[in-house]
Amino acid sequence: MGKQFDQRPPLERALRAVVGLKAGSWESVEALALLAIEAKALPECASLRDAAHLAAAGLKAGTWESVRALACLARADQEIGAE
């Protein structure tokens, strides 16, 4: 049998996959922020951005990964509009 391919659109697949990310990691902050930008027309946008801010509170200070993730979150705030 061959591999079955997921035919859902990439954004839908990403929205489903984000729940498996390690909470508080720089990867989760970056992924949530990028998803919030991409989903700005969807109801999930605000909760994704809020989750990114919550995850960012647990980032290790002084690493380039944290800086990159926080810059991505700042971009999301700018593009979406911080509340």
C-alpha positions in Angstrom: 0.0 0.0 0.0 1.2 3.5 -0.8 1.3 6.4 1.5 -1.8 8.4 2.0 -1.4 12.1 1.5 -3.2 14.7 3.6 -5.2 16.7 1.1 -6.3 19.4 3.5 -5.1 23.0 2.8 -1.7 23.8 4.5 -3.3 26.3 6.9 -5.9 23.8 8.1 -3.2 21.2 8.7 -1.0 23.7 10.6 -3.9 24.7 12.8 -4.4 21.0 13.7 -0.7 20.3 14.2 0.0 23.3 16.5 -1.6 21.5 19.5 1.3 19.1 19.5 4.0 21.7 20.1 5.9 21.8 23.3 4.5 24.6 25.4 6.8 27.5 26.2 9.4 26.6 23.6 10.7 29.1 21.1 9.4 26.9 18.4 5.9 27.1 19.8 6.1 30.9 20.1 7.3 31.3 16.5 4.8 28.8 15.1 1.8 30.3 17.0 2.8 33.8 15.9 3.1 32.8 12.3 -0.2 31.0 12.4 -1.9 34.0 13.9 -0.7 36.1 11.0 -1.9 33.6 8.5 -5.2 33.1 10.3 -6.0 36.8 10.8 -9.3 36.4 8.9 -10.3 33.4 11.0 -11.8 33.2 14.5 -8.7 31.4 15.8 -6.5 34.4 15.2 -6.9 36.0 18.7 -6.5 32.7 20.6 -3.3 31.9 18.6 -1.8 35.2 19.3 -2.8 35.0 23.0 -1.2 31.5 23.2 2.0 32.8 21.6 2.2 35.6 24.2 1.6 33.1 27.0 4.3 30.7 25.6 6.7 33.6 25.2 6.5 34.3 29.0 8.4 31.0 29.5 11.2 31.6 27.0 14.8 31.3 28.2 16.3 34.8 28.2 19.4 35.6 26.2 19.2 33.0 23.4 19.1 33.8 19.7 16.1 31.4 19.4 14.2 33.5 22.0 15.0 36.7 20.2 13.9 35.3 16.9 10.7 34.0 18.4 9.9 37.3 20.1 10.6 39.2 16.9 8.1 37.0 15.1 5.6 37.7 17.9 6.2 41.4 17.6 5.5 41.1 13.8 2.3 39.3 14.5 1.2 42.0 16.9 2.0 44.6 14.2 0.2 42.8 11.4 -2.8 41.8 13.4 -3.0 44.8 15.7 -2.1 44.4 19.3 -5.1 44.7 21.7 
